[in-house]
Amino acid sequence: MDKVLEKFMSSAIREAKKAYLKDEVPIGAVLVMNGVIISRAHNLVEKLQKATAHAEILAIEKASKKLKSWRLDDAELFVTVEPCAMCAGAIANARIKKVYFGAYEGKSGCAVSKYSVLADNGLNHSVEFEGGIEEEKCSTLLKEYFREKRTQKSKK
């Protein structure tokens, strides 16, 4: 695997681990421009009690604030899981150039697994994407989190 892709996905995985420690679904994202990380984020849905507090949305908001622009034309987003419909829509609206994701999400993935929102040429902007980057690490983190949640639930 390309060392650059591995470096940025490793940063996204570190963000996902932060979410895990906060008892959030472990998804992390980093937004990169010209080879530099502009923003980092992880899921904060439970902490903020906000349905839109997904890693991708938070990373986009931080980058937009930092760059003083909602247009992130030259940006690449690295995220540990294939984006959902909400996040895929935000990614397209932000004009992000390319998304690299780790684990495929068969139930709700909107790059390729369930729907093809990122590649939909009916939108104002279609987004290039590549999946399966550090897939095993990303999917293992999710599986461990949900296994732990099921174990906790069964003990109650």
C-alpha positions as CSV (number, residue, x, y, z in Angstrom):
1,M,0.0,0.0,0.0
2,D,1.1,3.5,-0.7
3,K,2.8,5.0,2.3
4,V,1.0,8.3,2.0
5,L,-2.4,6.6,2.0
6,E,-1.4,4.5,5.0
7,K,-0.1,7.6,6.9
8,F,-3.4,9.5,6.5
9,M,-5.6,6.4,7.2
10,S,-3.6,5.7,10.3
11,S,-4.5,9.2,11.5
12,A,-8.2,8.5,10.8
13,I,-7.9,5.2,12.8
14,R,-6.4,7.1,15.7
15,E,-9.4,9.4,15.6
16,A,-11.7,6.3,15.5
17,K,-10.0,5.0,18.6
18,K,-10.7,8.3,20.4
19,A,-14.4,7.8,19.6
20,Y,-14.2,4.2,21.0
21,L,-12.7,5.5,24.3
22,K,-15.6,7.9,24.5
23,D,-18.2,5.1,23.9
24,E,-19.0,6.5,20.5
25,V,-19.2,4.4,17.3
26,P,-15.5,4.3,16.4
27,I,-15.3,6.2,13.1
28,G,-12.6,8.7,12.5
29,A,-11.8,11.1,9.6
30,V,-9.0,13.4,8.5
31,L,-9.3,16.0,5.7
32,V,-6.1,16.6,3.7
33,M,-5.1,19.3,1.3
34,N,-1.7,19.4,-0.5
35,G,-0.4,16.6,1.6
36,V,-1.2,18.3,4.9
37,I,-3.9,17.4,7.4
38,I,-6.3,20.4,7.7
39,S,-8.7,18.9,10.2
40,R,-9.4,15.7,12.2
41,A,-12.5,14.5,13.8
42,H,-14.3,11.4,15.2
43,N,-17.9,10.6,16.0
44,L,-19.4,12.6,18.8
45,V,-23.1,11.8,18.3
46,E,-23.7,10.7,21.9
47,K,-21.6,13.3,23.6
48,L,-23.2,16.2,21.7
49,Q,-26.6,14.5,21.4
50,K,-26.6,15.6,17.8
51,A,-27.5,13.2,15.0
52,T,-25.2,15.1,12.5
53,A,-22.1,14.8,14.7
54,H,-20.5,12.2,12.4
55,A,-16.7,12.2,11.9
56,E,-17.0,13.3,8.3
57,I,-19.3,16.2,9.0
58,L,-17.2,17.4,11.9
59,A,-14.0,17.3,9.8
60,I,-15.7,19.2,7.0
61,E,-17.0,21.9,9.4
62,K,-13.5,22.3,11.0
63,A,-11.8,22.6,7.7
64,S,-14.4,25.1,6.4
65,K,-14.0,27.2,9.4
66,K,-10.2,27.1,9.2
67,L,-10.1,27.9,5.5
68,K,-13.0,30.3,5.7
69,S,-14.7,28.5,2.8
70,W,-17.3,25.8,2.4
71,R,-15.7,24.8,-0.9
72,L,-13.1,22.2,-0.3
73,D,-12.3,21.5,-4.0
74,D,-8.7,20.3,-3.5
75,A,-9.4,18.3,-0.4
76,E,-9.1,14.5,0.1
77,L,-11.0,12.9,3.0
78,F,-9.8,9.8,4.8
79,V,-12.5,8.0,6.8
80,T,-12.5,4.6,8.5
81,V,-15.9,3.6,7.2
82,E,-17.7,4.1,3.9
83,P,-19.8,7.3,4.4
84,C,-23.6,7.1,5.1
85,A,-26.1,9.1,3.0
86,M,-25.9,12.2,5.1
87,C,-22.1,12.3,5.0
88,A,-21.9,11.5,1.3
89,G,-24.2,14.4,0.6
90,A,-22.1,16.7,2.7
91,I,-18.9,15.5,1.0
92,A,-20.4,16.2,-2.4
93,N,-21.8,19.6,-1.3
94,A,-18.3,20.5,0.0
95,R,-16.9,19.6,-3.4
96,I,-14.3,17.3,-1.9
97,K,-12.1,15.8,-4.6
98,K,-11.6,12.3,-3.3
99,V,-12.6,10.0,-0.4
100,Y,-10.5,7.1,0.8
101,F,-12.4,4.8,3.2
102,G,-11.5,1.8,5.2
103,A,-14.3,-0.6,5.9
104,Y,-17.2,-1.1,3.5
105,E,-20.6,-0.6,5.0
106,G,-23.1,-3.0,3.5
107,K,-26.2,-1.6,5.3
108,S,-25.8,2.1,4.7
109,G,-22.6,2.8,2.7
110,C,-23.2,5.5,0.1
111,A,-20.1,5.3,-2.0
112,V,-20.7,1.9,-3.5
113,S,-22.2,-0.7,-1.0
114,K,-25.8,0.4,-0.7
115,Y,-26.1,3.5,-2.9
116,S,-23.7,5.5,-5.1
117,V,-24.2,9.0,-3.8
118,L,-20.6,10.0,-4.2
119,A,-20.5,9.0,-7.9
120,D,-23.9,10.3,-8.8
121,N,-23.5,12.6,-11.8
122,G,-26.9,14.1,-11.1
123,L,-25.5,16.1,-8.2
124,N,-23.6,19.3,-8.6
125,H,-20.3,17.4,-7.9
126,S,-19.3,13.8,-8.1
127,V,-16.5,12.6,-5.9
128,E,-13.8,10.1,-6.7
129,F,-13.4,7.4,-4.0
130,E,-11.4,4.3,-3.1
131,G,-12.4,1.8,-0.5
132,G,-10.6,-0.9,1.4
133,I,-7.7,1.2,2.7
134,E,-6.6,-0.5,5.9
135,E,-9.9,-2.3,5.8
136,E,-9.1,-5.0,8.3
137,K,-8.0,-2.5,11.0
138,C,-11.0,-0.4,10.4
139,S,-13.6,-3.2,10.4
140,T,-11.9,-4.9,13.4
141,L,-12.3,-1.7,15.5
142,L,-16.0,-1.6,14.6
143,K,-16.6,-5.3,15.3
144,E,-14.9,-5.1,18.7
145,Y,-16.9,-2.0,19.7
146,F,-20.3,-3.7,18.8
147,R,-19.3,-7.0,20.3
148,E,-18.5,-5.1,23.6
149,K,-21.9,-3.3,23.4
150,R,-23.7,-6.6,22.9
151,T,-21.9,-8.2,25.8
152,Q,-22.7,-5.2,28.1
153,K,-26.4,-5.4,27.0
154,S,-26.6,-9.2,27.7
155,K,-25.2,-8.7,31.2
156,K,-28.0,-6.3,32.1
